[in-house]
Amino acid sequence: MPISENDVTRVARLARLRVTEAEIPQYQAGLDGILDLVAQLHESVTDDIEPMAHPQDISLRLREDQVTEDDERDLFQECAPAVENGLYLVPRVIE
Protein backbone atom coordinates (compact mmCIF):
# COMPACT_ATOMS: atom_id res chain seq x y z
CA MET A 1 0.00 0.00 0.00
CA PRO A 2 1.65 3.25 -1.11
CA ILE A 3 2.13 6.12 1.30
CA SER A 4 -0.10 9.12 0.60
CA GLU A 5 0.80 12.78 0.99
CA ASN A 6 -1.53 12.93 3.99
CA ASP A 7 0.41 10.06 5.61
CA VAL A 8 3.70 11.89 5.08
CA THR A 9 2.40 15.14 6.55
CA ARG A 10 0.84 13.30 9.50
CA VAL A 11 4.05 11.40 10.28
CA ALA A 12 6.04 14.62 9.92
CA ARG A 13 3.69 16.40 12.32
CA LEU A 14 3.92 13.55 14.85
CA ALA A 15 7.72 13.59 14.57
CA ARG A 16 7.75 17.39 14.84
CA LEU A 17 9.49 17.71 11.46
CA ARG A 18 9.05 20.58 9.02
CA VAL A 19 8.38 19.15 5.57
CA THR A 20 7.84 21.40 2.59
CA GLU A 21 5.54 20.51 -0.29
CA ALA A 22 8.61 19.91 -2.47
CA GLU A 23 10.03 17.37 -0.01
CA ILE A 24 6.87 15.26 0.29
CA PRO A 25 7.60 13.06 -2.79
CA GLN A 26 11.09 12.26 -1.43
CA TYR A 27 9.63 11.24 1.92
CA GLN A 28 6.93 9.21 0.18
CA ALA A 29 9.56 7.27 -1.76
CA GLY A 30 11.68 6.74 1.34
CA LEU A 31 8.80 5.52 3.48
CA ASP A 32 7.57 3.25 0.65
CA GLY A 33 11.05 1.73 0.46
CA ILE A 34 11.11 1.09 4.20
CA LEU A 35 7.69 -0.56 4.11
CA ASP A 36 8.74 -2.70 1.13
CA LEU A 37 11.78 -3.88 3.09
CA VAL A 38 9.60 -4.72 6.09
CA ALA A 39 7.27 -6.69 3.79
CA GLN A 40 10.25 -8.64 2.43
CA LEU A 41 11.41 -9.44 5.95
CA HIS A 42 7.90 -10.52 6.89
CA GLU A 43 7.86 -13.02 3.98
CA SER A 44 11.11 -14.72 4.98
CA VAL A 45 10.78 -18.17 6.51
CA THR A 46 12.60 -18.45 9.83
CA ASP A 47 10.96 -21.58 11.25
CA ASP A 48 14.13 -23.71 11.23
CA ILE A 49 16.47 -20.97 12.40
CA GLU A 50 17.54 -21.06 16.04
CA PRO A 51 17.59 -17.69 17.81
CA MET A 52 21.05 -16.45 18.68
CA ALA A 53 22.42 -13.91 21.10
CA HIS A 54 25.30 -12.87 18.85
CA PRO A 55 25.90 -13.25 15.10
CA GLN A 56 29.34 -14.77 15.69
CA ASP A 57 30.10 -17.93 17.62
CA ILE A 58 32.05 -16.36 20.48
CA SER A 59 31.96 -16.50 24.23
CA LEU A 60 32.33 -13.35 26.22
CA ARG A 61 34.74 -12.99 29.09
CA LEU A 62 32.85 -12.42 32.30
CA ARG A 63 34.09 -10.53 35.32
CA GLU A 64 33.05 -10.83 38.92
CA ASP A 65 30.35 -8.51 40.19
CA GLN A 66 32.15 -6.13 42.51
CA VAL A 67 30.94 -2.92 44.08
CA THR A 68 33.19 -0.13 42.86
CA GLU A 69 31.28 2.95 44.08
CA ASP A 70 30.07 3.99 47.50
CA ASP A 71 26.32 4.22 48.15
CA GLU A 72 25.68 7.97 48.16
CA ARG A 73 21.92 7.87 47.65
CA ASP A 74 21.15 9.74 50.87
CA LEU A 75 23.64 12.45 49.96
CA PHE A 76 22.13 12.86 46.49
CA GLN A 77 18.58 12.93 47.84
CA GLU A 78 19.29 15.69 50.38
CA CYS A 79 18.65 18.36 47.75
CA ALA A 80 15.48 16.73 46.38
CA PRO A 81 12.22 18.52 47.22
CA ALA A 82 10.41 15.29 48.16
CA VAL A 83 11.76 11.83 48.98
CA GLU A 84 10.10 8.81 50.56
CA ASN A 85 11.69 5.42 51.29
CA GLY A 86 14.68 6.23 49.10
CA LEU A 87 12.52 7.22 46.11
CA TYR A 88 12.15 10.64 44.52
CA LEU A 89 8.57 11.90 44.66
CA VAL A 90 7.41 13.92 41.65
CA PRO A 91 4.11 15.66 40.90
CA ARG A 92 1.53 13.57 39.10
CA VAL A 93 1.41 14.53 35.40
CA ILE A 94 -1.19 12.06 34.07
CA GLU A 95 -4.71 12.29 35.35
N, C-alpha and C positions, 0 to 999 in steps of 0.2 A: 504494500500500500504506500503510494508516494506521499511525501510530506507536503502539505499545503502551505501557502503563504501565511495563513492564519496560525498554523502550528508553529511556524518559525517565529512569528511575532510573539506568540504566547510563551514559548520557551525562553525567548530573549527577555521578555518581561519578568518571568519567574526567576531567571538567572541575573536579573538586574544588569542586562547588557544593552547598550545602545546599538541598534541595527538600522542602518539607512535602507531606503527602498532599493538602492543599487546593490546592496550586499545580500539581500534576501535570496536571490537565486544561488549564490555561492553557498549559503548556509543550507539551503534546500538540498543541494547536491551532496554536501558533506554529511548531513543527517541521513539522507537516503543511503549513502555508502556505508555508514555505520550500521543501519538497520539491515542492510543486505548481508553484512558480515555476521551479524547476530543470527540471522536466518540460516546462514551456512553452518555456523557452529551448532545451531539447534538440530540440524539434519544429521550431524555426524553421529555414528553409532559408537557408543562407549561402553557397551554392556560387558565386554570381556576385558576391559582395562582396569587394572587394580589401582586404586587411589595411591598417590605417593606424596610424601612430605617434601621431597626435594627432587628436582629433575635429574640430578646426578646421584650415583650410588656411592655416597660418602657417609661417614659417621663423624659427628661433631665431637670435639673435645669438650668435656664437661668439667666445670670447676665446682669446688665445694661452695655451698651457700654460707657466706660469712658476713656478719654485720660489719660494715665499714664506716658508718656514720652514727653519731650519737642521736638519741631521740630528743629532738628539740621542739616537739609539738607544743608543749605548754608555753615555751618562749614565743613561738610564732603566733599563738592564739591570744597572747596578751593584748595585742593591738586590735583584735577583731571586735566589732561592736556587739556581737552576740554569739556565745558559744554554749553548748550544752553537751555533756558527756563526751567531750573531745571532738565534737562536730561543729562546723560553722553553721549558724542559723542565718538564713537569708529570707527576705520578704517573699511572700507567695506571689507569683507572677501569672499563674494560670488559674482561672476561676471556674 
